[in-house]
Amino acid sequence: MGRREVLVQLDDDLVTRLDRLAAERGTSRSELLRRGAVAVLDAEELRRADVELQAAYRWTPQDPVIVEVAGRLGVETIPNW
């Protein structure tokens, strides 16, 4: 896979922290930023999937019979404390 050079502006503190972590991990600042970008994109993909799943349940709720049976079963199995 080809790579493209992209200009990113970072403040001095962030560059220092990235360089320190890169040295500790035996990698480069660029590699850390690539990993960070992938992590952000993966997190957004999971967030969108979660939103879609929640929307699906709003549009197609659980079968009412299953919900009713589960409610009755729950009441019947509650311990008498």
C-alpha positions as CSV (number, residue, x, y, z in Angstrom):
1,M,0.0,0.0,0.0
2,G,1.4,3.4,-1.0
3,R,1.8,6.2,1.5
4,R,1.2,9.9,1.1
5,E,3.0,12.6,3.0
6,V,0.5,14.8,4.9
7,L,1.3,18.0,6.7
8,V,-0.1,18.0,10.3
9,Q,0.5,20.8,12.7
10,L,1.1,19.9,16.3
11,D,2.1,21.9,19.3
12,D,5.5,21.5,20.9
13,D,4.3,19.6,23.9
14,L,2.5,17.0,21.8
15,V,5.5,16.5,19.6
16,T,7.7,16.0,22.7
17,R,5.3,13.5,24.2
18,L,5.0,11.6,20.9
19,D,8.8,11.5,20.5
20,R,9.2,10.2,24.0
21,L,6.6,7.5,23.5
22,A,8.1,6.6,20.1
23,A,11.6,6.2,21.7
24,E,10.2,4.0,24.5
25,R,8.4,1.8,22.0
26,G,11.2,1.7,19.5
27,T,9.1,3.2,16.7
28,S,8.7,6.5,15.0
29,R,6.5,9.4,15.5
30,S,4.9,8.8,12.1
31,E,4.0,5.2,13.1
32,L,2.4,6.4,16.3
33,L,0.3,8.9,14.4
34,R,-0.7,6.2,11.9
35,R,-1.8,3.9,14.7
36,G,-3.7,6.8,16.3
37,A,-5.5,7.6,13.1
38,V,-6.5,3.9,12.7
39,A,-7.8,3.9,16.3
40,V,-9.9,7.0,15.7
41,L,-11.4,5.6,12.5
42,D,-12.1,2.2,14.1
43,A,-13.8,3.9,17.1
44,E,-16.0,5.9,14.8
45,E,-16.9,2.8,12.8
46,L,-18.0,1.1,16.1
47,R,-19.9,4.2,17.2
48,R,-21.8,4.2,13.9
49,A,-22.6,0.5,14.1
50,D,-23.9,1.0,17.7
51,V,-26.1,3.9,16.5
52,E,-27.5,1.8,13.7
53,L,-28.2,-1.1,16.0
54,Q,-30.0,1.1,18.4
55,A,-32.1,2.6,15.6
56,A,-33.0,-0.9,14.3
57,Y,-34.4,-1.7,17.7
58,R,-36.4,1.5,17.7
59,W,-37.9,0.7,14.3
60,T,-38.4,-3.1,14.9
61,P,-38.9,-3.6,18.7
62,Q,-38.7,-7.0,20.3
63,D,-41.7,-9.3,19.7
64,P,-44.3,-8.3,22.3
65,V,-45.1,-12.0,23.1
66,I,-41.5,-12.6,24.0
67,V,-41.4,-9.5,26.1
68,E,-44.6,-10.5,27.9
69,V,-43.3,-14.1,28.6
70,A,-40.0,-12.8,29.8
71,G,-41.8,-10.4,32.2
72,R,-44.0,-13.2,33.6
73,L,-41.0,-15.5,33.9
74,G,-39.1,-12.8,35.8
75,V,-41.9,-12.3,38.2
76,E,-42.3,-16.1,38.8
77,T,-38.6,-16.6,39.5
78,I,-38.0,-13.7,42.0
79,P,-36.9,-15.1,45.3
80,N,-39.1,-14.5,48.3
81,W,-36.7,-12.6,50.6
